């Protein structure tokens, strides 16, 4: 029947790295900088693809969950940075719905706009805001595939009450993608060779 | 920084349950029956939502990975049955790409058509065929949300070389959804209350 268990864990470098940052991330730029720096360190440490994400409690601006891309080291195609951050944040709050109760709102900051899978996951997560760094086309530029996203994906999220801000530190986020490609990082489009 | 680890594990009833089935699942109906029965048992055992999935190696027709919906018990909105089956199958083969190498092909059987997230995950998984039981509208009928799927999602998968067969044991699969709703199962549309 195959394997019956998988443990998903952030790389060991994440905790000491995050300990150097202030506890509050008041500005959108500060929150995106954390996501982009997670992506950058993930490339440096060779612990996965060039993507990072973080979920914050809106108003207190504290971290609730972090994510980096773990596809290659975990042998698992679903472990994009956004998915890992969603899973970790939900473990922190103890609910599959970050909007449960309705009192506390959460924001997802992602170093690159979500692919079709992560876009589909966002409404199920309960986050109420999404900050994006690099554009989907920046990821495509180095060979990644975005999947079949609705042309008006921002509007689709908006209609569900989820705000979206794009191009926050886009240049910095895009630079991480380029460095990954230049240093020979795997462009892991599963199924592409089949 | 929030939680840094999550372990995803199939419920304990799955292994003895699957041990009662033959090793080979030669027909599409047999493969779908397993997915639908996983959904049904998941409801009975109250270990998650009314959805089951299984990934088979094409030609040998052996199970490579199984999934049931674990959203509620795991407090994790991404743990739809298809996502769990993909993660488990990839652990079994030791690759994030079930099409790696190109020799062995895999099929995903899912008791209900994929939502937007799972649909986005399918191309990244490396499966080459998808068998669907109940339709997305059957899930919507009991109150679940499918998300923003491309209108021609079957064509989108086909264009990536992924075959799709629909309505395999649809009535049986739909009956599991109805029973879940009638017995008061949670319709866990995260964020819906916000």
Interface residues (C-beta under 8 A of the other chain):
Chain A: X1 X2 X3 X4 X5 X6 X7 X8 X9 X10 X14 X15 X18 X19 X55 X63 X64 X65 X66 X71 X72 X74 X75 X76 X77 X78 X83 X86 X87 X88 X89 X90 X91 X92 X94 X95 X96 X97 X98 X99 X100 X102 X105 X115 X116 X117 X118 X119 X120 X121 X123 X124 X125 X126 X127 X128 X145 X147 X148 X150 X153 X156 X160 X161 X162 X188 X189 X190 X191 X192 X193 X194
Chain B: X1 X2 X3 X4 X5 X6 X7 X8 X9 X10 X14 X15 X18 X19 X55 X63 X64 X65 X66 X71 X72 X74 X75 X76 X77 X78 X83 X86 X87 X88 X89 X90 X91 X92 X94 X95 X96 X97 X98 X99 X100 X102 X105 X115 X116 X117 X118 X119 X120 X121 X123 X124 X125 X126 X127 X128 X145 X147 X148 X150 X153 X156 X160 X161 X162 X188 X189 X190 X191 X192 X193 X194
